[in-house]
């Protein structure tokens, strides 16, 4: 093999490697599933969104049906976070759909999950999902468990 052929093959492998790195960067950044299909916007209010981020997936029965598009504090009630999401227009949900913030695995990414209700009326573009469940904060659960165990400790019997 002459030097020119070897240089060509090295160049091809370097280009493939750079392409793979770009692909992985898009996958890690949740940019790999940009959809060109039509979508409609829904919103939901939560007490605590935990680590939910913009571009987090919206799932129903484990299937990605949309993405979180915006997160902000409610201008009228500063105690609530308003999560706006874009849902693929192929999927329609009843008005009594329940929105929950879930975690993939023990320390995985957080996503918005839909538990479908049974009401015949459907959510329309711009509607707000009324039934929500906030994120479970692991640190809060651990501290509650520790403090409840400390309060259950037996008190010593009085000395006679």
N, C-alpha and C positions, 0 to 999 in steps of 0.2 A: 504494500500500500504506500502510495506517495503521501507526502506531507499535506497536500491540498485536500485530499479525501478525508484524512484524519481531522483536519480543521473543520471541514464541513459537518462531519458527524458530531464533533464536540459542540459546534454552534447549534445544531438541531437539538441535542440533549439539554443545553442551557436554555434554549427557548421553551422547550417543554416544561422544564423545571420552573421557570418564571411564570408560565401560564398556570401551572398547578398552584403556585403560591398566591397568585391573584385570585384564583377560584376559591381557595381556602379562606382568604381574607374576606371575600364576599359572604361565604357561608358563615363564618364566625360572627360577622357583623349583621347577620340577618338580612342581607341585601340580595341574596341569591334567589329569593322567591318573589321578586317584583312582578306583580301581575298586571296585565294590561286589560283585564276584563272589567266590566262595570261593577261598581260597588255602591252601597248606600251607607250613610253614617248613623250610628247609634251612640248614645252616651249612657253612663251609669255613675252614680255617686257612691263613694265608699268612705268609711271612717278612717281606714288605714290601707294604703296600697302596698306597703312593704317595699320590696325592691322591684316592683313592676316598672318597666321602662317603655319609652316610645319604641315602636316597631316590634314589641312583644307579640307573640302569636295569640290569636283568639281561636279557641278550639271548641268543638262540639263533638262528643263521643270520640275524642282523640284525633279528629280530622281538623286540620287548619282551615278555618273558614274566613279569616280576616286578620287584620293587624291593628294594634293600638296606634292611633294617629296623633293624639294629644293628651297631655295630663296637666291639669291646672287646679288651683284652689277655687272653690265656688265663690263668686263675687258677693252673693247675698248671705251665705252661711260659711264663714271662714274655717269651720271645723271639718268640712267635707272636701274630699278630692273628687274632681270630675274627670272621668276617663272617657275620652272620645275614641271610637273605633270605626274602622271601615270594614264592612262585611260584604263579601261577594254576593252580588244580586241573585245568584242562583239559589241562595239559601234564604228561606223565610222562617220566621219564628213567631210563636204566639206571644200575646201581651204578657202572659204570666211566666215568661222565661226567667230563670234565676241566673244571675251572673256572679261567679265566684272567682277569687284570685287564688290560684293553685301553684304548687311548686313541682317541677319535674325532678323526681328523686329527692334525696335528703338535703343536698345543698345545691340543687340545680337551678336553672332559670325559672322565673315566674311567668305565668301566662294567665290569660283570662279564659275561664271555662263557662260554657253555657249548659245549663240543665233545662231541658225543654219542658214546658208546661203543657196543658191540654186545652186551653181556651181557644175558641174558634177565630177570634179576632187576631190579626197579625200586626206585628210591629212595622211601622213605616219609617221612611227616611226622616231623620231628625228626632225621632222619639227617644225617650229616656226609659231605660229599664229600671223599674221600681224596686224589684226584689234583688238585693245584693248581699253578699257575705264578704267581709273584708279579709285581708291576708292574715294568716296566723304567724305571729312573730315568735320565733323559736326561743329567743332570749327571755321573753315575757313568760312563756310557758315554763321554762326552767326555773325562773325566780319564783313563780307561784308554787311550783312543786316543792322547792326547797323551803319556802316560808311556811307552807302548810305542814310539812314534816317537822319543822322546828316547833310549831305550835302544838303538835300532837305528842311531843316528848313527855314522858311520864314525869309528874312532879314528885320530888322526894318526900317520903313519909316523915312526919314530924318525929323528932328524937324524943325518947321517953326518959 
